[in-house]
Every structure is written in C-alpha cells, then in structure tokens.
Amino acid sequence: MPEYLAPGVYVEETSFRQKTIEGVSTSTAGFIGPARFGPSTGEPELLTSFFEFERIYGGLDPLDWEDHGDTPNDLAHAVRGFFENGGRRLYVVRTYEDGATGGFASYVITTGVSGGIDVLVRARHPGAAGNIGVTIDVKAGQNILTTPTGSTHAVLSGARQYDVVLVSGGSPPGPNLYWLEEHFDAANQLDTYRLRRPGDTPATAPLASELTGVDVHVITVAVTVDAMGRFMDARTWEELNPDPRHRDEALLTVFAAEPRRRATELYVPIIVGPDPLDTTPSPLADGVTVLESLLAELVASTSPAVDTAGLLEGNLVPPPASTPVTPRPVQFQFLMTGGSDGNRPGVSAYEGDEDDKSGLFAFEDIDDISIVAAPGSTRAGLNGRQAETASIQQLVISHCERMRYRIAVLDAPDEALVSDIRSYRAQMDSKHAAIYYPWVTIVDPVSEEEMNTPPSGFVSGIYARNDIERGVHKAPANEVVRLAIGFEYLLNKAQQDVLNPEGVNCLRFFEGRGHRVWGARTITFDGEWKYVPLRRYFAFLEHSIDKGTQWAVFEPNGRILWSKVRRTVEDFLFNEWKSGHLMGETPEEAYFVKCDRTTMTQSDFDNGRMICVIGVAPLRPAEFVIFRIGQKTLESRG
C-alpha cells in the first residue's frame, strides 16, 4: 500500500483492465543439417528469405564430402521449399564434421621485408565454398600536410584519431608508416598529433606540428578488400583503416578472428591477420605491421602479383599539396584453397554441444520455434545407415518432447518402398512427431535436372502457411506442395490404406488437383493424440497460457489471485471458441476453467502451489468425409 504521511492531494495510476493472454506464434521453424558455409556454433540467426540463407550458408550447389563424394544439398533445397510454400521465419543450425584436411580455405601472403610478418587470409568458416578469390588494394590519398599562412607549425588537414599515414622525406627519410594519436602541444599551445609506430613510446614519437620541409609529405592510407567465389556472391569493403581502434571500419576489426559483432561473423566470410593467426591482435601494432608487410616487396615466386612500381618505388610521394595526385595502389590477387566440406555429419554433430551451442542444443534458447526438421538426415537411410538415421531422427524427437511445445517433421528414407517405410515407422512412437512419405521431385535450379528432395522442408512451409491463413487448429493437409513436379513414388489409395492407419502421412498426386499433402497424423499409438492439428493446437494453448500468466508467480495465493487467473484464461478460451477453434454451441460446452479450493489441498497451499484445471473440447479433422445416399419412395400427402 502507498504511504500517505503529509496532507495533500495524491494522484495515482491504477488499472481496471483484466490481464490478457496473447496467442503465441506457431509458424516459426528450425532446420538442422549440413551446408556449404556459415557458422556451426552459437545462437542461429533468424532468416526471413532464401536470399538471407544464401548469404550466410551458401547456395544450392552440392556438397563434396571427403568420405562420400558429391551429395545433394538437402538443407538448402529444404529452406527454399520452406519459403516457397509459405514459411516466413526460420532458424538454421549448420552441422559440420571435420575431415582429414581441416576444412578452412586460406592463403598466406609471404613477405621478404626484414622484420616483417606473413599475412594470413583465411575463410571464417570451414567449407569448400570458402575457396574464393580475394583482391586486396592498398590505396593512398592526398598529401594532408600543410602550413597555414603566418604560422611556423604544420597542420594535418582533415586528419582523424588513429588514421594510418605514410610519411616520406624528413628524418628518417622514409617512406614510413605511422598511426596518429591526438596530442596537445603544451609548449606551443596547440592541438596536433603524435606519429606513433610499433615499439615506439609516446615520449619519443614525433609531433605532426614539427614536420617541416618541402620534401615532407603525409598521406593517408586505406585498404579495400574484394571477395568473390563460385558459391558466394561478390562482396566489397572499401576504405578500411588499418588501425583497429579507428572509429570507422578497420581492416583487423572487420576481418577479426573473434569479431565484436554477430553480423561480422555471419556476413564477412574471411579473416585477415598475422600468420600464425593471433585471435587477440594488439591494436597498437598489428594493424600497422600487417600494412607494412602488405607494402613490402614480395620475394617468393608463389606470391601474388604486386605493383611494386607504385607505393614502393617513389610514385606514392606526390608533388606539393596544391597539385592533384593519383598514386598507383598496391594490389594483391589470389585464390584461397584448402576449403573442404568435411565428412558427412554423424549423430554427434546433430546432437551438438551445450557449451558452444551447436547441433540441436542451439535451438533450446529460442522460444518461438514450434517446428523442427533435419532435412537430408535420412538420405541413404536404408543403404547401410539405418542405425545412424534412426538415431538422428530420435534426437530430433527427443528435442521436441523435451521442449514440449514443438513438433518434429520427419522424412522417410529415400528410395523406400511401402514395406520399407512401414518397418521404419514401426521403430518410433511419439505424439510430438509426424512422418511424411515419399520424397518430393523438383527441378534443381543449379543443374536444371529433376531431383528428389526430402519433404520436411516443403511440409514445414505448409504448416506455416496453414497457420497464417487458417489457424493452427486446422489440419496442414489437403494443401498443394509448391515447387513439386512429382513425387519419388506415385502412391494410390490402396497403398495409403495400408500406411495411413500406421501414422505415415502420404504425399499424393490427384488428376486436376495437383500434388498435395494427404495425411495429418502423428506417429503415436495413443489414439488421443493421433492428429497433428490436435497436438499442435494444444501446444499453442499451453504455450500461450504459460507465457500469458507469468505475472501470477509470487502473487498472494488466495481468492483474488484465483479469480484473476480464471478470468484471464476464460477470456482467452472464449476468443478461441468465438473464432470457431473449439467445439460446442456455448462456451460452457467448449471449455471449463477451475481454480478454487476444489483444485487445491492444504498441502498445495503450504508448498506454494496454485493449481488451475482447464478442460477444452478441441476440433478434430474430418479425415473421412462420408455421404450416405439411398433410394426413397415417392410419398403423397392428402
């Protein structure tokens, strides 16, 4: 209660509104599987289009595994199918398993300068898509050293803190590289810059205001990097400053081994730094040292081409500042090699590690995922990989059961006959999973040939489309499979008569109606939860009530709290009934909510438990639509 101690007028805000429950989203999916590129650890990024997937994880080109050879890129095709079929939000976890080569593409720029270092350019993530071409241009600007009229002290026009500059002339004669540090010259009462070099101390560093002589020039230096590969779109980073502390984008910040920003890890495909790679570069030295090495004359015959007639042989030093100059840049062009897609990911790669957030563990901290799939994990699942495939599928099922509000969309193995899929299905039992058969035939945009892909990506997109257009209460079946030009096997009614009672959801072609999902059952033998929409609708209700009643925790456990909780849940269920998502002609028929002394004992009170009992009458899909038609006699009425 507020305190009223002194006389006066007290104006207070209060609320007369009832707490409300907002329905959670059920259309966000999570896919796990191998890709051409991208991170395999850390929290996955939300994708809203296939273009975003390509930027981070590469395109649709096949994977080249060291232990299996070329394999279709099932995850990429599943992501494309998801968005084409109406999906809007997707999280992707890449699985990667090291092969014999290490997997990272790289190139070492070898220098011959005394005291210089080799510069390593390496792909940020493992994968054959990291074998890309890189161009590094070291460009010089104008001479920024001027002496104002009537002054005896030089000024660096337009200079900024931590700019890297090349000073020619003077002592030492140079050219030499420095970084600029702001400094107040107390003796002359003016702001200037110290010219710092690796290994120097501030006390010994020269001041820019003391640079004199017509042969002295101070020129800013920046680096431009271009990266382009067969499996990666072209990307350019212009005018990067070598010093990592610069307020603009810096060379060793953008291409840092341990980036400060998540966006750098996702969208910058290469790392640049001293060789061997130092994951904690010294901002005082490494940026300038790397630049010095890039400017040094290359002596190894295998080194990339460099324009030594530019910066190194005097063309960098311009005439006086009043005359425009266009110094020729030093350019390096090379192809990184050694990138590998590794081996085919096994059970451990899908399971992942909780500490580095890899595998299925990466999905556990993301609350809004409600659909989980592992596209491609069942490829060749009946060809010597039965145990591995079954283990991966069980991991996905266990994940969804542990997370409670999720459903696993499972793929049947490719090339499976009806008898094969029946045996495969008999190994699993879960009310949090549904299996789909057969595989979907599409036209591969890369090869422009027909290929079979796992159905889980397409079906997950249909789940999302169905939820958005109709609602999670409606079965995600009798829906067109977009992009499909056929199925691996054309099933007939007799074959589905065998599969449907066992919980295998069939994909079928109907003349004049196209390719459709023709099943909506889970893989449980519990008849109470045999329908996909029933399982998903209860997950929606439970998750919504869970999130919408968090305010009740630690409230006084009495009749006022019970009344508030009842009204909150009843209002939510009334809206569901009004929207046609529950059975019953009246709200009393559709649901009940109890939270009073009849639902709790004294032991519950003593142990801090408030128990609310909720019952709902859900809709079930009209799986069998029956019309009974018979003859009738003509009757006359007098």
Order of alpha helices (4+ residues) and beta strands (2+ residues): beta-beta-alpha-beta-beta-alpha-beta-beta-beta-beta-beta-beta-beta-beta-beta-beta-beta-alpha-alpha-beta-alpha-beta-alpha-beta-alpha-beta-alpha-beta-beta-beta-alpha-beta-beta-alpha-beta-beta-alpha-alpha-alpha-beta-alpha-beta
